[in-house]
Amino acid sequence: MSPTRLKAPSVKLPAEYEAETQQKPQGMDRRRFLNYTGWLGILGSLAVGLLGFLRFLFPRVLFEPPTQFKAGLPSDYAVGAVDTRWVGPQRVWIVREEQGFYAILAICTHLGCTPAWLATENKFKCPCHGSGFRRSGVNFEGPAPRPLERVKITLAGDGQLLVDKGKTFRQEKGEWSSPDAYLNV
């Protein structure tokens, strides 16, 4: 048997080591790239989560106007007239009779259009599909399935008419006879 010779480990001299390191390109190595990419992903996820949380703290809210409004003194309304001054801002007609007042919601019961008051014909007429309503709000022509709704009308503490659109009264349910659907004066 021949004697085996053991090889000593090769030791690099500093000059060889420097020469080897200088030959590597100076760009970003894979480890550094993956490290940066990982941190970028983590920070991006945290930023998206933070934005979602801030959006939760400050939601988009649709602020609706109050349902109640004061409509002036009873003496401001002529007996036997349908007052149209509140149709634009509040979508309500106020009707004055000799015995009192009632307020009609200016929303057609067919598809929600705003009817017009035709004083010469003494009726409400919907421009969308031709529904006609008597002065009391009862439907008599066109496709509207039911009468117009009345809304709550009372006297406020200062003597003005107080209309509340949040409380409606439907004729087919017998609610027009409710004390809040008609204001006796």
GUKOL-196873 format. One record per residue (C-alpha): residue number from 1; residue in three letters; x, z, y. Coordinates in nm, 3 decimals, padded with zeros to 5 digits. Each point is the difference from the previous one (the first is absolute). Layout:
GUKOL-196873
<r><seq>NUM</seq><type>ALA</type><px>X</px><pz>Z</pz><py>Y</py></r>
...
//
This chain:
GUKOL-196873
<r><seq>1</seq><type>MET</type><px>00.000</px><pz>00.000</pz><py>00.000</py></r>
<r><seq>2</seq><type>SER</type><px>00.122</px><pz>-00.083</pz><py>00.330</py></r>
<r><seq>3</seq><type>PRO</type><px>00.000</px><pz>00.251</pz><py>00.267</py></r>
<r><seq>4</seq><type>THR</type><px>-00.275</px><pz>-00.058</pz><py>00.259</py></r>
<r><seq>5</seq><type>ARG</type><px>00.092</px><pz>00.016</pz><py>00.342</py></r>
<r><seq>6</seq><type>LEU</type><px>-00.218</px><pz>00.190</pz><py>00.240</py></r>
<r><seq>7</seq><type>LYS</type><px>-00.056</px><pz>-00.159</pz><py>00.333</py></r>
<r><seq>8</seq><type>ALA</type><px>00.011</px><pz>00.216</pz><py>00.301</py></r>
<r><seq>9</seq><type>PRO</type><px>-00.288</px><pz>-00.041</pz><py>00.237</py></r>
<r><seq>10</seq><type>SER</type><px>00.076</px><pz>-00.235</pz><py>00.280</py></r>
<r><seq>11</seq><type>VAL</type><px>00.028</px><pz>00.168</pz><py>00.331</py></r>
<r><seq>12</seq><type>LYS</type><px>-00.063</px><pz>-00.201</pz><py>00.309</py></r>
<r><seq>13</seq><type>LEU</type><px>00.242</px><pz>00.035</pz><py>00.273</py></r>
<r><seq>14</seq><type>PRO</type><px>-00.132</px><pz>00.050</pz><py>00.351</py></r>
<r><seq>15</seq><type>ALA</type><px>00.110</px><pz>-00.345</pz><py>00.108</py></r>
<r><seq>16</seq><type>GLU</type><px>-00.193</px><pz>-00.165</pz><py>-00.284</py></r>
<r><seq>17</seq><type>TYR</type><px>-00.308</px><pz>00.210</pz><py>00.080</py></r>
<r><seq>18</seq><type>GLU</type><px>00.005</px><pz>-00.099</pz><py>00.365</py></r>
<r><seq>19</seq><type>ALA</type><px>00.039</px><pz>-00.363</pz><py>-00.090</py></r>
<r><seq>20</seq><type>GLU</type><px>-00.300</px><pz>00.020</pz><py>-00.235</py></r>
<r><seq>21</seq><type>THR</type><px>-00.226</px><pz>00.166</pz><py>00.258</py></r>
<r><seq>22</seq><type>GLN</type><px>00.094</px><pz>-00.246</pz><py>00.267</py></r>
<r><seq>23</seq><type>GLN</type><px>-00.109</px><pz>-00.289</pz><py>-00.215</py></r>
<r><seq>24</seq><type>LYS</type><px>-00.365</px><pz>00.125</pz><py>-00.021</py></r>
<r><seq>25</seq><type>PRO</type><px>-00.238</px><pz>-00.156</pz><py>00.250</py></r>
<r><seq>26</seq><type>GLN</type><px>-00.096</px><pz>00.226</pz><py>00.289</py></r>
<r><seq>27</seq><type>GLY</type><px>-00.382</px><pz>-00.051</pz><py>-00.038</py></r>
<r><seq>28</seq><type>MET</type><px>-00.255</px><pz>00.254</pz><py>-00.124</py></r>
<r><seq>29</seq><type>ASP</type><px>00.026</px><pz>00.084</pz><py>-00.365</py></r>
<r><seq>30</seq><type>ARG</type><px>-00.302</px><pz>00.026</pz><py>-00.230</py></r>
<r><seq>31</seq><type>ARG</type><px>-00.013</px><pz>00.379</pz><py>-00.001</py></r>
<r><seq>32</seq><type>ARG</type><px>-00.008</px><pz>00.023</pz><py>00.379</py></r>
<r><seq>33</seq><type>PHE</type><px>-00.265</px><pz>-00.276</pz><py>00.021</py></r>
<r><seq>34</seq><type>LEU</type><px>-00.228</px><pz>00.173</pz><py>-00.251</py></r>
<r><seq>35</seq><type>ASN</type><px>00.050</px><pz>00.331</pz><py>00.178</py></r>
<r><seq>36</seq><type>TYR</type><px>-00.104</px><pz>-00.148</pz><py>00.336</py></r>
<r><seq>37</seq><type>THR</type><px>-00.293</px><pz>-00.185</pz><py>-00.155</py></r>
<r><seq>38</seq><type>GLY</type><px>-00.124</px><pz>00.316</pz><py>-00.171</py></r>
<r><seq>39</seq><type>TRP</type><px>00.015</px><pz>00.205</pz><py>00.319</py></r>
<r><seq>40</seq><type>LEU</type><px>-00.169</px><pz>-00.279</pz><py>00.194</py></r>
<r><seq>41</seq><type>GLY</type><px>-00.285</px><pz>-00.003</pz><py>-00.253</py></r>
<r><seq>42</seq><type>ILE</type><px>-00.041</px><pz>00.378</pz><py>00.014</py></r>
<r><seq>43</seq><type>LEU</type><px>00.003</px><pz>00.011</pz><py>00.382</py></r>
<r><seq>44</seq><type>GLY</type><px>-00.242</px><pz>-00.295</pz><py>00.018</py></r>
<r><seq>45</seq><type>SER</type><px>-00.243</px><pz>00.176</pz><py>-00.234</py></r>
<r><seq>46</seq><type>LEU</type><px>00.021</px><pz>00.318</pz><py>00.205</py></r>
<r><seq>47</seq><type>ALA</type><px>-00.064</px><pz>-00.196</pz><py>00.322</py></r>
<r><seq>48</seq><type>VAL</type><px>-00.309</px><pz>-00.169</pz><py>-00.146</py></r>
<r><seq>49</seq><type>GLY</type><px>-00.128</px><pz>00.337</pz><py>-00.123</py></r>
<r><seq>50</seq><type>LEU</type><px>00.059</px><pz>00.155</pz><py>00.342</py></r>
<r><seq>51</seq><type>LEU</type><px>-00.188</px><pz>-00.283</pz><py>00.173</py></r>
<r><seq>52</seq><type>GLY</type><px>-00.292</px><pz>00.046</pz><py>-00.239</py></r>
<r><seq>53</seq><type>PHE</type><px>-00.004</px><pz>00.373</pz><py>00.072</py></r>
<r><seq>54</seq><type>LEU</type><px>00.006</px><pz>-00.058</pz><py>00.378</py></r>
<r><seq>55</seq><type>ARG</type><px>-00.287</px><pz>-00.246</pz><py>-00.034</py></r>
<r><seq>56</seq><type>PHE</type><px>-00.193</px><pz>00.270</pz><py>-00.185</py></r>
<r><seq>57</seq><type>LEU</type><px>00.057</px><pz>00.239</pz><py>00.291</py></r>
<r><seq>58</seq><type>PHE</type><px>-00.119</px><pz>-00.254</pz><py>00.258</py></r>
<r><seq>59</seq><type>PRO</type><px>-00.283</px><pz>-00.201</pz><py>-00.160</py></r>
<r><seq>60</seq><type>ARG</type><px>-00.184</px><pz>-00.284</pz><py>00.166</py></r>
<r><seq>61</seq><type>VAL</type><px>-00.336</px><pz>00.140</pz><py>00.103</py></r>
<r><seq>62</seq><type>LEU</type><px>-00.301</px><pz>-00.186</pz><py>00.128</py></r>
<r><seq>63</seq><type>PHE</type><px>-00.136</px><pz>00.215</pz><py>00.279</py></r>
<r><seq>64</seq><type>GLU</type><px>-00.372</px><pz>-00.061</pz><py>00.035</py></r>
<r><seq>65</seq><type>PRO</type><px>-00.193</px><pz>00.085</pz><py>00.314</py></r>
<r><seq>66</seq><type>PRO</type><px>-00.229</px><pz>00.303</pz><py>-00.013</py></r>
<r><seq>67</seq><type>THR</type><px>-00.345</px><pz>-00.062</pz><py>-00.144</py></r>
<r><seq>68</seq><type>GLN</type><px>-00.174</px><pz>00.201</pz><py>00.274</py></r>
<r><seq>69</seq><type>PHE</type><px>-00.034</px><pz>-00.109</pz><py>00.359</py></r>
<r><seq>70</seq><type>LYS</type><px>-00.203</px><pz>00.102</pz><py>00.305</py></r>
<r><seq>71</seq><type>ALA</type><px>-00.231</px><pz>-00.274</pz><py>00.120</py></r>
<r><seq>72</seq><type>GLY</type><px>-00.106</px><pz>00.134</pz><py>00.338</py></r>
<r><seq>73</seq><type>LEU</type><px>-00.310</px><pz>00.176</pz><py>00.126</py></r>
<r><seq>74</seq><type>PRO</type><px>-00.348</px><pz>-00.087</pz><py>-00.129</py></r>
<r><seq>75</seq><type>SER</type><px>-00.099</px><pz>-00.098</pz><py>00.354</py></r>
<r><seq>76</seq><type>ASP</type><px>00.258</px><pz>-00.283</pz><py>-00.014</py></r>
<r><seq>77</seq><type>TYR</type><px>-00.221</px><pz>-00.191</pz><py>-00.247</py></r>
<r><seq>78</seq><type>ALA</type><px>-00.315</px><pz>-00.192</pz><py>00.090</py></r>
<r><seq>79</seq><type>VAL</type><px>-00.312</px><pz>00.066</pz><py>-00.208</py></r>
<r><seq>80</seq><type>GLY</type><px>-00.077</px><pz>-00.289</pz><py>-00.236</py></r>
<r><seq>81</seq><type>ALA</type><px>00.349</px><pz>-00.149</pz><py>00.019</py></r>
<r><seq>82</seq><type>VAL</type><px>00.276</px><pz>-00.063</pz><py>-00.251</py></r>
<r><seq>83</seq><type>ASP</type><px>00.328</px><pz>00.098</pz><py>00.160</py></r>
<r><seq>84</seq><type>THR</type><px>00.294</px><pz>-00.221</pz><py>-00.099</py></r>
<r><seq>85</seq><type>ARG</type><px>00.285</px><pz>00.170</pz><py>00.190</py></r>
<r><seq>86</seq><type>TRP</type><px>00.130</px><pz>00.174</pz><py>-00.315</py></r>
<r><seq>87</seq><type>VAL</type><px>00.003</px><pz>-00.307</pz><py>-00.228</py></r>
<r><seq>88</seq><type>GLY</type><px>00.353</px><pz>-00.105</pz><py>00.100</py></r>
<r><seq>89</seq><type>PRO</type><px>00.185</px><pz>00.331</pz><py>-00.007</py></r>
<r><seq>90</seq><type>GLN</type><px>-00.204</px><pz>00.187</pz><py>-00.264</py></r>
<r><seq>91</seq><type>ARG</type><px>-00.223</px><pz>-00.257</pz><py>-00.182</py></r>
<r><seq>92</seq><type>VAL</type><px>-00.317</px><pz>00.194</pz><py>00.083</py></r>
<r><seq>93</seq><type>TRP</type><px>-00.324</px><pz>-00.087</pz><py>00.179</py></r>
<r><seq>94</seq><type>ILE</type><px>-00.198</px><pz>00.280</pz><py>00.162</py></r>
<r><seq>95</seq><type>VAL</type><px>-00.374</px><pz>-00.060</pz><py>00.012</py></r>
<r><seq>96</seq><type>ARG</type><px>-00.215</px><pz>00.198</pz><py>00.244</py></r>
<r><seq>97</seq><type>GLU</type><px>-00.370</px><pz>00.046</pz><py>-00.072</py></r>
<r><seq>98</seq><type>GLU</type><px>-00.254</px><pz>00.213</pz><py>00.185</py></r>
<r><seq>99</seq><type>GLN</type><px>00.028</px><pz>00.277</pz><py>-00.259</py></r>
<r><seq>100</seq><type>GLY</type><px>00.380</px><pz>-00.004</pz><py>-00.031</py></r>
<r><seq>101</seq><type>PHE</type><px>00.313</px><pz>-00.178</pz><py>-00.119</py></r>
<r><seq>102</seq><type>TYR</type><px>00.151</px><pz>-00.147</pz><py>-00.314</py></r>
<r><seq>103</seq><type>ALA</type><px>00.338</px><pz>-00.163</pz><py>-00.053</py></r>
<r><seq>104</seq><type>ILE</type><px>00.050</px><pz>-00.304</pz><py>-00.224</py></r>
<r><seq>105</seq><type>LEU</type><px>00.333</px><pz>-00.089</pz><py>-00.157</py></r>
<r><seq>106</seq><type>ALA</type><px>00.089</px><pz>-00.356</pz><py>00.106</py></r>
<r><seq>107</seq><type>ILE</type><px>00.116</px><pz>-00.110</pz><py>-00.346</py></r>
<r><seq>108</seq><type>CYS</type><px>-00.206</px><pz>-00.255</pz><py>-00.192</py></r>
<r><seq>109</seq><type>THR</type><px>-00.094</px><pz>00.124</pz><py>-00.346</py></r>
<r><seq>110</seq><type>HIS</type><px>00.068</px><pz>-00.344</pz><py>-00.148</py></r>
<r><seq>111</seq><type>LEU</type><px>00.375</px><pz>-00.051</pz><py>00.055</py></r>
<r><seq>112</seq><type>GLY</type><px>00.095</px><pz>00.237</pz><py>00.283</py></r>
<r><seq>113</seq><type>CYS</type><px>-00.014</px><pz>-00.234</pz><py>00.300</py></r>
<r><seq>114</seq><type>THR</type><px>-00.107</px><pz>00.129</pz><py>00.341</py></r>
<r><seq>115</seq><type>PRO</type><px>-00.352</px><pz>-00.120</pz><py>00.086</py></r>
<r><seq>116</seq><type>ALA</type><px>-00.099</px><pz>-00.077</pz><py>00.358</py></r>
<r><seq>117</seq><type>TRP</type><px>-00.299</px><pz>00.142</pz><py>00.187</py></r>
<r><seq>118</seq><type>LEU</type><px>-00.229</px><pz>-00.280</pz><py>00.117</py></r>
<r><seq>119</seq><type>ALA</type><px>-00.214</px><pz>00.161</pz><py>00.270</py></r>
<r><seq>120</seq><type>THR</type><px>-00.218</px><pz>-00.311</pz><py>00.047</py></r>
<r><seq>121</seq><type>GLU</type><px>-00.094</px><pz>00.000</pz><py>-00.370</py></r>
<r><seq>122</seq><type>ASN</type><px>00.001</px><pz>00.381</pz><py>-00.030</py></r>
<r><seq>123</seq><type>LYS</type><px>00.220</px><pz>-00.006</pz><py>-00.313</py></r>
<r><seq>124</seq><type>PHE</type><px>00.353</px><pz>00.040</pz><py>-00.131</py></r>
<r><seq>125</seq><type>LYS</type><px>00.143</px><pz>-00.326</pz><py>-00.136</py></r>
<r><seq>126</seq><type>CYS</type><px>00.310</px><pz>-00.024</pz><py>-00.219</py></r>
<r><seq>127</seq><type>PRO</type><px>00.212</px><pz>-00.305</pz><py>00.096</py></r>
<r><seq>128</seq><type>CYS</type><px>00.169</px><pz>-00.026</pz><py>-00.342</py></r>
<r><seq>129</seq><type>HIS</type><px>-00.290</px><pz>-00.081</pz><py>-00.232</py></r>
<r><seq>130</seq><type>GLY</type><px>-00.312</px><pz>00.027</pz><py>00.214</py></r>
<r><seq>131</seq><type>SER</type><px>-00.139</px><pz>00.339</pz><py>-00.100</py></r>
<r><seq>132</seq><type>GLY</type><px>-00.261</px><pz>00.128</pz><py>00.241</py></r>
<r><seq>133</seq><type>PHE</type><px>-00.091</px><pz>00.363</pz><py>00.067</py></r>
<r><seq>134</seq><type>ARG</type><px>-00.287</px><pz>00.142</pz><py>00.200</py></r>
<r><seq>135</seq><type>ARG</type><px>00.066</px><pz>00.237</pz><py>00.287</py></r>
<r><seq>136</seq><type>SER</type><px>-00.039</px><pz>00.291</pz><py>-00.241</py></r>
<r><seq>137</seq><type>GLY</type><px>00.278</px><pz>-00.145</pz><py>-00.220</py></r>
<r><seq>138</seq><type>VAL</type><px>-00.227</px><pz>-00.121</pz><py>-00.283</py></r>
<r><seq>139</seq><type>ASN</type><px>00.107</px><pz>-00.336</pz><py>-00.145</py></r>
<r><seq>140</seq><type>PHE</type><px>-00.260</px><pz>-00.278</pz><py>00.001</py></r>
<r><seq>141</seq><type>GLU</type><px>00.196</px><pz>-00.325</pz><py>-00.039</py></r>
<r><seq>142</seq><type>GLY</type><px>00.317</px><pz>-00.127</pz><py>-00.157</py></r>
<r><seq>143</seq><type>PRO</type><px>00.212</px><pz>00.125</pz><py>-00.287</py></r>
<r><seq>144</seq><type>ALA</type><px>00.048</px><pz>00.362</pz><py>00.113</py></r>
<r><seq>145</seq><type>PRO</type><px>-00.107</px><pz>00.218</pz><py>-00.296</py></r>
<r><seq>146</seq><type>ARG</type><px>-00.105</px><pz>00.306</pz><py>00.199</py></r>
<r><seq>147</seq><type>PRO</type><px>-00.063</px><pz>00.128</pz><py>00.354</py></r>
<r><seq>148</seq><type>LEU</type><px>00.274</px><pz>00.096</pz><py>00.242</py></r>
<r><seq>149</seq><type>GLU</type><px>00.124</px><pz>00.357</pz><py>-00.027</py></r>
<r><seq>150</seq><type>ARG</type><px>-00.072</px><pz>00.262</pz><py>00.260</py></r>
<r><seq>151</seq><type>VAL</type><px>00.261</px><pz>00.256</pz><py>00.103</py></r>
<r><seq>152</seq><type>LYS</type><px>-00.028</px><pz>00.362</pz><py>00.104</py></r>
<r><seq>153</seq><type>ILE</type><px>-00.102</px><pz>00.055</pz><py>00.361</py></r>
<r><seq>154</seq><type>THR</type><px>-00.033</px><pz>00.342</pz><py>00.164</py></r>
<r><seq>155</seq><type>LEU</type><px>00.040</px><pz>00.164</pz><py>00.337</py></r>
<r><seq>156</seq><type>ALA</type><px>00.338</px><pz>00.154</pz><py>00.076</py></r>
<r><seq>157</seq><type>GLY</type><px>00.035</px><pz>00.334</pz><py>00.177</py></r>
<r><seq>158</seq><type>ASP</type><px>00.048</px><pz>-00.173</pz><py>00.336</py></r>
<r><seq>159</seq><type>GLY</type><px>-00.326</px><pz>-00.198</pz><py>-00.036</py></r>
<r><seq>160</seq><type>GLN</type><px>00.158</px><pz>-00.332</pz><py>-00.097</py></r>
<r><seq>161</seq><type>LEU</type><px>-00.096</px><pz>-00.206</pz><py>-00.302</py></r>
<r><seq>162</seq><type>LEU</type><px>00.240</px><pz>00.064</pz><py>-00.288</py></r>
<r><seq>163</seq><type>VAL</type><px>00.021</px><pz>-00.279</pz><py>-00.259</py></r>
<r><seq>164</seq><type>ASP</type><px>00.171</px><pz>00.060</pz><py>-00.336</py></r>
<r><seq>165</seq><type>LYS</type><px>00.074</px><pz>-00.319</pz><py>-00.198</py></r>
<r><seq>166</seq><type>GLY</type><px>00.129</px><pz>00.211</pz><py>-00.289</py></r>
<r><seq>167</seq><type>LYS</type><px>-00.357</px><pz>00.092</pz><py>-00.098</py></r>
<r><seq>168</seq><type>THR</type><px>-00.220</px><pz>-00.300</pz><py>-00.084</py></r>
<r><seq>169</seq><type>PHE</type><px>-00.368</px><pz>-00.016</pz><py>-00.097</py></r>
<r><seq>170</seq><type>ARG</type><px>-00.149</px><pz>-00.271</pz><py>-00.222</py></r>
<r><seq>171</seq><type>GLN</type><px>-00.366</px><pz>-00.097</pz><py>00.029</py></r>
<r><seq>172</seq><type>GLU</type><px>-00.042</px><pz>-00.090</pz><py>-00.368</py></r>
<r><seq>173</seq><type>LYS</type><px>00.102</px><pz>00.354</pz><py>-00.096</py></r>
<r><seq>174</seq><type>GLY</type><px>-00.252</px><pz>00.150</pz><py>00.243</py></r>
<r><seq>175</seq><type>GLU</type><px>00.276</px><pz>00.142</pz><py>00.219</py></r>
<r><seq>176</seq><type>TRP</type><px>-00.132</px><pz>-00.138</pz><py>00.328</py></r>
<r><seq>177</seq><type>SER</type><px>-00.244</px><pz>00.292</pz><py>00.012</py></r>
<r><seq>178</seq><type>SER</type><px>00.294</px><pz>00.244</pz><py>00.013</py></r>
<r><seq>179</seq><type>PRO</type><px>00.014</px><pz>00.207</pz><py>00.322</py></r>
<r><seq>180</seq><type>ASP</type><px>00.353</px><pz>-00.129</pz><py>00.074</py></r>
<r><seq>181</seq><type>ALA</type><px>-00.104</px><pz>-00.367</pz><py>-00.028</py></r>
<r><seq>182</seq><type>TYR</type><px>-00.235</px><pz>00.027</pz><py>00.298</py></r>
<r><seq>183</seq><type>LEU</type><px>00.038</px><pz>00.206</pz><py>00.316</py></r>
<r><seq>184</seq><type>ASN</type><px>-00.326</px><pz>00.118</pz><py>00.156</py></r>
<r><seq>185</seq><type>VAL</type><px>00.018</px><pz>00.043</pz><py>00.377</py></r>
//
